Amino acid sequence: MKAGAWFALGTLALIALSYPLLRMGFASTHEADAVRLSAMLALGVQLATFAVARLMSRRNMIIGWGVGTVLRFIALTVYAFLIAPSLGLPLSAALGGKIRLFFEATEG
């Protein structure tokens, strides 16, 4: 449980630090809403993939890491083709924010 809490705290900190920088690149409030939603979804996906990777690491850590990566790609694809268009979000802000936040959180 300790590892999950530290990961959650670190991921939240990285997203919180990255969000204002990402927000500076988009002028409209609609784009800011897209970046904000991307940040919230990125946090949820990162925590879910960490939990899956952690469970799978008992058997094979590389498979757990791979499953986490596949889950991130699936989440990004669903967001790009279903969620963002259905909400009318500007794709440059929505996807740019989501992709950047995924890389921020996985680098940490």
KAFEN-V357095 format. One record per helix or strand of 3 or more residues. SS is the DSSP state (~ for helix, > for strand). FROM is the first residue (numbers start at 0). TO is the last residue. If there is no record, write none. Layout:
BEGIN
<<SS	FROM	TO> <SS	FROM	TO>>
END
This chain:
BEGIN
<<~	1	23> <~	28	55> <~	60	86> <~	90	106>>
END
